Each structure stands twice: as C-alpha cells, then as structure tokens.
Amino acid sequence: MEIEQLRLLGLTTYEAKVLYALLHKGALKVAQITKESSVPNGQIYNTLDSLEEKNLINIIPDKIKKYQAKSINYIKDLIENKKEELKKLELELEKLKEIENKRTDGEIMIARGKKGFHKMILEWNSMNLGNSPYVYEIKWKADITDKNIEKIASNVKKKNKIKKVLYDFNTSVENIKYWKKIVPNYHFIEAEGIAMSITENSTLISILDVNSTLLLKSKTFSTTMAKLFEGYYELQDKKDEKKN
C-alpha cells in the first residue's frame, strides 16, 4: 500500500506518511517516526494526535512512548466502509439526478464564440435527449456528416417526433433531397440568423449576429418554445402546400 493510496481513506499527506511508516516498521518512537516519515518536527505531534482521533494508531505506554498502526484487517474494514459510503453517495446522486430531470425550472447557461458553442452542444447532448418525445430544430446548415446522420438515425430509432426548419442558402439541391428522404418533416425557408434545438426539458439557442449560445434547462420554457415552433411549422406546411 502506497502513501497516495492511504490518502484515499481521507488522510492528509502527513497522516498518510506517518501511517505508512508505522505499517511498514511496526511500533516506533516519535523521533523514529519523524525520521521514517519525513514529517517535520513541528507537525509530527499534531499528526499523531489526528491519527489517534481517527482510531488508526495505538499508543504503547513505556518509558518513551511508542506508536503503533492498527492491524491491516482494521484498515481493510475501513476501506469496506468507504466503499459502502460511496455506494450510498452514488444512490443519492441518482436520486438528485431524477429530481433535477423532473424539476420544472433549471438553469441558464450562456457562452460566446465557437468554442462556447461546441461546449454547449456537448452539454445539451449529455442531457438524456433520447427520453424526449420530440426534437424540434431550426438549423443554420444542412451539412451531411457522420455525426449528423448518426444523430438523426438515433432519434428515428427511438421514434421521437422530429421536425426541422432549415435556412441555409449554401445548401446544395443534393443535400436537400438527401435530408428530405431521411426526415420528411424538413422545411427549407429564408429566415434570420438564429439556430435552435428544442426538447422536452431543454432549449439550445444560437444567435449568430452576436456570436452567442444559450442553453436553458427549463421544462416550462421548452414547452412554450415547442408550442411556438409547432405554430410556425404549420405556417410553413401551408406555404409548402400552396407552392405545390
């Protein structure tokens, strides 16, 4: 067992060094502990007192007092207790995650620039989007990339309701035809510089002219935006019908 491993028990560096020395050398006097552990004289007594309070060492009464580490089995029991505590903590975190997902209002995150945009995308993708019954998007570009195809295929497989509005003046006719085959609910329109993705619990908005991205983790806001999107989408449906 190394010093860094002992620190996983919640020990300071000095405590871990002293315990390590006692585990390897047996009962030692204070001067010997200082030498073996390299803990400064000014810190050695405080460190020993702390280890005694944590019930990790015993004091052996003698003319010159000695200190001895608890048995290895005792240390193993401590490790098992730590494991149980971590399991309980993990369960509590899962409960908190469920509460966070059910919460009507969450948080607002704002980022600037390209790096900020990609950071927001990663955050948005990590929010269990597969659980959302719908994915509504206003897209700026329609690039055919493996990531885009994989994302669409995943949502189709999960039978999510997918609706997209695209305004990319540089999109080729071939790209438009390709996406129309995969997502029939794709409209191509002229619009201003904004991109948006809406799911049940979150909304991602990228505003191009100010180079900023917003992530709103709010079910209330997302529900409202989804309704507005539906209305806007229906208008595009009617316009497309007139064109045809």
C-alpha positions in Angstrom: 0.0 0.0 0.0 1.4 3.4 -1.1 1.1 6.8 0.6 -1.2 8.1 -2.1 -3.5 5.1 -1.7 -3.7 5.7 2.1 -4.8 9.3 1.3 -7.9 7.8 -0.3 -9.0 7.0 3.3 -9.4 10.7 3.8 -5.9 11.3 5.3 -3.7 14.3 4.8 -0.3 13.8 3.3 1.4 13.9 6.7 -1.0 11.5 8.2 -0.6 9.1 5.3 3.2 9.3 5.6 3.2 8.5 9.3 0.7 5.7 8.9 2.7 4.3 6.0 5.9 4.3 8.2 4.1 2.6 11.1 2.5 -0.1 8.9 6.0 -1.0 7.4 8.2 -0.5 10.5 5.9 -1.5 13.4 6.0 0.3 16.8 8.2 3.4 16.7 9.2 6.3 19.0 8.4 9.8 17.9 11.9 10.5 16.8 11.9 7.3 14.7 8.6 8.2 13.1 9.9 11.7 12.2 12.9 10.1 10.5 11.0 7.3 8.7 8.1 9.5 7.5 10.0 12.8 6.8 7.2 14.7 8.5 8.6 17.9 10.1 9.2 18.0 13.9 6.8 20.9 14.2 3.9 18.8 12.6 4.6 15.3 14.0 2.7 15.6 17.3 -0.4 17.2 15.6 -0.3 14.4 13.0 -0.1 11.6 15.6 -2.9 13.2 17.6 -5.0 13.3 14.5 -4.4 9.7 13.6 -5.2 8.7 17.2 -8.5 10.6 17.0 -9.3 8.7 13.7 -8.6 5.5 15.6 -5.9 4.4 13.1 -3.0 4.1 15.6 -2.5 2.8 19.2 -0.2 4.3 21.9 2.1 1.8 23.6 2.9 3.1 27.2 6.6 2.8 28.0 9.4 4.9 29.4 9.5 6.5 26.0 6.1 6.4 24.4 5.7 4.4 21.2 3.1 4.5 18.5 1.7 1.5 16.5 -0.6 1.3 13.5 -3.8 -0.7 13.8 -3.9 -4.1 12.2 -4.2 -4.5 8.4 -7.6 -6.1 8.9 -8.8 -2.9 10.6 -7.6 -0.9 7.6 -9.4 -3.3 5.3 -12.6 -2.8 7.3 -12.2 1.0 6.9 -11.8 0.5 3.1 -15.0 -1.6 3.0 -16.8 1.1 5.0 -15.6 3.7 2.5 -17.0 1.5 -0.4 -20.4 1.3 1.3 -20.4 5.1 1.8 -19.5 5.7 -1.8 -22.4 3.3 -2.9 -24.8 5.3 -0.7 -23.5 8.5 -2.2 -23.9 7.2 -5.7 -27.6 6.2 -4.9 -28.2 9.7 -3.5 -26.7 11.3 -6.7 -29.0 9.2 -8.8 -32.0 10.5 -6.8 -30.8 14.0 -7.2 -30.4 13.5 -10.9 -34.1 12.3 -11.1 -35.2 15.4 -9.1 -33.2 17.6 -11.5 -34.8 16.0 -14.5 -38.3 16.4 -13.1 -37.7 20.0 -12.0 -39.8 22.5 -13.8 -37.2 25.1 -14.0 -33.4 24.6 -14.1 -30.6 26.8 -15.1 -29.5 29.1 -17.9 -26.0 28.8 -19.4 -24.5 31.4 -21.8 -21.4 31.0 -23.9 -19.7 33.1 -26.6 -17.7 32.1 -29.7 -17.2 28.8 -31.5 -15.6 27.0 -28.5 -18.5 28.1 -26.3 -21.0 26.8 -28.9 -19.4 23.4 -29.0 -19.2 23.2 -25.2 -23.0 23.9 -25.1 -23.6 21.2 -27.8 -21.8 18.7 -25.6 -23.8 19.7 -22.5 -27.0 19.6 -24.5 -26.3 16.1 -25.9 -25.5 14.8 -22.4 -28.9 15.6 -21.1 -30.6 12.3 -22.0 -32.2 13.6 -25.1 -33.4 10.2 -26.1 -36.0 10.4 -23.4 -37.7 13.5 -25.1 -40.8 12.6 -27.1 -39.9 15.3 -29.6 -36.9 17.0 -31.2 -37.6 20.3 -32.9 -34.8 22.2 -34.7 -34.2 25.4 -36.6 -31.0 24.7 -38.4 -28.5 27.0 -39.9 -26.7 24.4 -42.0 -27.5 21.1 -43.6 -24.1 19.5 -43.9 -24.1 15.8 -44.5 -21.7 14.5 -41.8 -21.5 11.2 -40.0 -22.4 12.9 -36.7 -25.5 14.5 -38.2 -26.6 11.2 -39.8 -26.0 9.3 -36.5 -27.9 11.8 -34.5 -30.9 11.7 -36.8 -30.8 7.9 -37.1 -30.8 7.6 -33.3 -33.9 9.8 -32.9 -35.7 8.0 -35.7 -34.9 4.6 -34.0 -36.3 6.0 -30.7 -39.4 7.1 -32.6 -39.0 10.7 -31.4 -41.1 13.2 -33.2 -38.7 15.1 -35.4 -39.4 18.4 -37.1 -36.8 20.6 -38.7 -36.7 24.0 -40.3 -33.7 24.9 -42.3 -32.4 28.1 -43.8 -29.0 27.5 -45.4 -28.6 29.4 -48.6 -25.4 27.4 -49.4 -27.1 24.1 -49.1 -27.0 22.2 -52.4 -30.0 20.6 -54.1 -28.5 17.2 -53.4 -28.2 17.9 -49.7 -31.8 19.0 -49.6 -33.0 15.9 -51.4 -30.9 13.7 -49.1 -32.3 15.1 -45.9 -35.9 15.1 -47.2 -35.6 11.3 -47.6 -34.4 10.8 -44.0 -36.6 13.5 -42.4 -39.8 14.1 -44.4 -40.7 16.8 -41.9 -38.0 19.2 -43.2 -38.9 22.7 -44.4 -36.4 24.9 -46.3 -37.1 28.6 -45.8 -35.5 32.0 -45.7 -35.0 33.4 -42.2 -32.8 35.4 -39.9 -29.6 34.3 -38.2 -30.7 32.1 -35.4 -30.4 28.3 -34.7 -32.5 26.4 -32.2 -32.9 22.9 -30.8 -35.9 22.1 -28.6 -36.6 19.0 -26.5 -38.9 18.4 -23.6 -36.6 19.6 -20.9 -34.1 22.0 -22.6 -33.7 24.6 -25.4 -30.5 25.4 -27.1 -30.4 28.8 -28.9 -27.5 30.1 -31.0 -27.7 33.7 -32.1 -25.3 34.2 -34.9 -25.0 38.0 -35.2 -23.9 38.3 -31.5 -21.8 35.1 -31.6 -23.6 33.7 -28.5 -25.2 30.5 -27.4 -27.8 30.0 -24.7 -28.8 26.7 -23.0 -32.0 26.9 -21.0 -32.6 23.8 -18.8 -36.2 24.6 -18.2 -39.2 22.4 -19.0 -41.5 25.4 -18.7 -39.6 27.4 -21.3 -39.1 24.4 -23.6 -42.8 23.6 -23.6 -43.6 27.2 -24.6 -41.0 27.2 -27.3 -42.3 23.8 -28.6 -45.8 25.3 -29.0 -44.4 28.3 -30.8 -42.4 26.1 -33.1 -45.5 23.9 -33.8 -47.4 27.1 -34.9 -44.5 28.3 -37.0 -44.1 24.9 -38.6 -47.8 24.7 -39.5 -47.5 28.0 -41.3 -44.6 26.5 -43.4 -46.8 23.5 -44.1 -49.5 25.7 -45.6 -46.9 27.7 -47.6 -45.5 24.5 -49.0 -49.0 23.2 -49.9 -49.6 26.5 -51.9 -46.3 26.1 -53.7 -47.2 22.5 -54.7 
